[in-house]
């Protein structure tokens, strides 16, 4: 186990012996030290990078980035496509509007439990609103 460093001018590095600290067990029982040493021999320690780089595996990611001053790669699609305002398809293009109804329909079987929770003192307004919306869908 490494020593604790002292304050100020008495400080010294305590991380030098980290590699040495795991080479033997300090309070090993009968046969544990030999078993531990055998395990250490079987597990080879990492020796730097294996020589594989990101670019050789996936290509250069910077080559696929379109700069701000370059022409669009999708000239027929407006920038506001999928937004609530502007040209192009609105939020319905994301397909999220129907998902809210599906989610509310899926909690209707649990409505009695959720209603009980919403009626408890200190229940959040979000819980109460969720119960109101689910009850309105019935």
N, C-alpha and C positions, 0 to 999 in steps of 0.2 A: 504494500500500500504506500502511496506517495505521501511525503510529508506535506504539512500545510505551510504555505509561504508566510514569512514574517512581514511586518509592515515597513513601508518606506525603504530606507537604505538596507534593511535586513532581508528584503524580498529576494527570492531566487526562483528560478524556473522549477516547476514541479511536474512538467509534462514530459521530461526526458525519458523517464523510466516506464512510460505507458506500455511500450512494446515488450519490455522485459517482465512487466508485472503479471502477464497472463501465461507465462511459460511454465509455471508450477503453481500448485494449489497450496496455500499456506497451512491449512488445517485439514489435510486430507486424511481420510480414514484408511483402514487396511485395504490395499489394492486400488484405491481410487486414484492415487498419483500415477500409477502405471497406465491405468485406463485413460486418464486424462492426457498423458503424454502420447499415447497411441492415437487418440482422436486428433491431437494437434498435428501429428505427422500426416494424417490422411487429408486434412484440409489445407490446401495450398493457399498461401496468402496472395492477394492481388499485387501485381507488379506493373503499375502504370496503366495507360489506356491500351486497349487491344488493337489499336490502329484503324478502327472503323470510324468514319466521320459521318455526320448527319447528311451532308450533301451527296455522298456516294450512295446512301440508302434511299433518300427521298428526293433528290435533286436540289437545286438551288431555290430556296423559298423566295428569295429576293427577285428572282426572274419572273415570278407570277404576280408581283405587285404592280398595279397600275398607278402611275403617278398622278398627282392632282392636276398637273398642267398637260396631261396627255388626253387624246380623244377617248371617248367612252367605248367600252367593248360591247355595250348593249345600247346602241343609239336609238332603237325604237321603244325603249322602256323608259318612262319618266323617272326621275329621282324620287318622286313622292309616291311611287307605286307601293301599295300596302299600308300607306299612312291614312289617317282619318281625313286629312285635307289635301287638296291639290289634285293634279292630273293622275290618271291611272286608276287601278283597282283600289278600293278602300280597304278597311279592316277585314271585310268578309273574305278577302283573298288569303288571309292567314288561317282561316278555318277555325277560329276560336269562339265565334259567337254561339255555335251549336254546342260546343263543349261545355259551356256553363250550364245549359239545360240538362245535358247528359249527367253531369256531376250532381246537380240537384236531384234528378230522378233517382240516382243511385243511393242517396242517403234517406229517401223516404221510408224504407223499412226500419230505419233506426230512429225515426221521428219521435216515438214515445220516450226513449232514453234522452234524446237531445232536448226535448221539451222539458223534461224533468230537470236537466242541467240548467236550462235557460231560466227556469223559475226559481232557482236557488238564490239566496241573498249574495250579492257580490258578483253575479254572473256578468260577463262582459256584454257590451252592446253588440259586438260582432256576433256572439253566439245567439243572442235574441233575434237579430236581423236574419241570420241564417235560418233559424226555425221559422220565422215569418215567411221568408221566401219559399221554403220547402212546403209549408202548409198551403201557400197560395197555388202551388202546382198540382195539388191533389184534385 
